[in-house]
Amino acid sequence: MNEKTISKEKLYKNPKLLIKFILLSAIGIFAFFTPIEVNGSSTIPLEYVISLFINTFPKFTTAYAFIIIMLGAIRPFVKGTWRKDKVSVVFSITKLAGAFFTIYLFSGFAPEAVARDDHGPFLFNSLAIQVGTLIPISAIFITFLMDYGFIDFIGNFLRPIMRAIWKTPGRTAVIAVAAFMGSTAVGVMMTDDLYKERKYTLREAIAVVTGFTTVAISFLIVIANTTDLMAYWSEYVFVSLFVTFTLSAITVRIPPISTASNKYYENKEGYSEEKLEGNLFFASLNEGLTLCKEAGPIIPRTTKNVLDSFNLVFEVLPNFMSIGLIALIIANYTQVFDYFGYILYPVTLLLRIPDPLLAAKAAMLGLAEMFLPVMVITKAPIVTRFIISVMSVAQVIMFSTTIPTIVASEIEVSIKDLVIIWFERTVFCFLITTPIAYLIIK
């Protein structure tokens, strides 16, 4: 890979280009990162717009998600990609299963295991509709941040910190915040785009999607309310972020991430971060403006990205309704996760976590869906509730959302490796969070 020295042309002295850069960046920042209060609740503009759209047009968004799931299920067979490899075969089948479960749900004849509110309806309304609407709309604002220089500006500016601690390019900081303020799917989509643009190596892309594509802050509010932790809200948010990114600094240094290929997409030459000369701020700004200058007209670029985002929508939504539903059924109707809990029981027992077997089982449930762990510990001691609430955020990887989204991307990482990374994060999460919880909660 070649490193190039940043252009010495001082583009920040071009007022027209600078205004374009600032304006588009400001729109993207406002959409993703600016807290606003609506009806007494804190949210962000993007989430508000999407929620308003869904609530205003419920029949349209329901029909839209239903059609997307049906098209996504038959698409691999129409395009002939279903037999490309073993993974494609498996996920093509799960997409068909997702379409079947969706039809079954809407038929009115579905059994309780499919029709109960926290199973099929939850997956369709809270995930399929929400994520299916979120991805294409967020693609507009991602274009403003990614294609017109803001991510490269921030990335270069924060590169020394990101490289030293997390061994990833500086632009990872923006993806982490975008996921936290938007959704996991947004973080994976941004990472996938940057990987295909050869700005991440495979190892870096895996590190980002397994360590920085956190759940949105709105989920933290739901978790804190469910586990009665709002009295510790500030501490909970801070500890969740601290533990999440500490785990990312650890897992990037051990297999399977540390042994992943460090080559760029399709083994082509990549675009490593440029050497900065002179003032860090102005050199970083100059790099962002260079990309802004080369990006071209806004409307064609945005339109292309929105249309491309539907590739991810078609892949993800059917799997929400199959993998997610199967995981929930297993969790609620079998003892599989109870038995799996014994794997982590020695850890929770040694750390003297109150109700250690329940904590171990809850942690294992996180692999299926991030909200399942907190649903089983609502009556547990407050220290256990705090630890598991942090873990629901810090594990990052789950079968209901993250794994199907990552597998649907171009980032080549096996499900086995994703599960291994999840397990590493879970064990280290217990080790780091438990003493913190005892210090905070008196």
Protein Blocks (a to p, Z undefined) as FASTA:
>chain_A
ZZddddfbdfklmmklmmmmmmmmmmmmmmmmmccdeehiacdfklmmmmmmmmmmmmlm
mmmmmmmmmmmmmmmmmnopmmmpmmlmmmmmmmmmmmmmmmmmmnopacfklmpmklmm
mmmmmmmmmmmmmmmmmmmmmmmmmmnommmmmmmmmmmmmmmmnopafklmmmmmmmmm
mcmklmmmmmmmmmmnopacfklmmmmmmmmmccdfklmmmmmmmnopmlmmmmmmmmmm
mmmmmmmmmmmmpcfklmpccbdehhiacddddddehjfklmmmmmmmmmmmmnopfklm
mmmmmmmmmmmmmmmmmmmmmmmmmmmmmmmmccklmmmmmmmmmmmmmnopghkllmmm
mmmmmmmomklmmmmmmmgcfklmmmmmmmmmmnopafklmmmmmmmmmbdcdfklmmmm
mmmmmmmmmmmmmmmmmmmmZZ
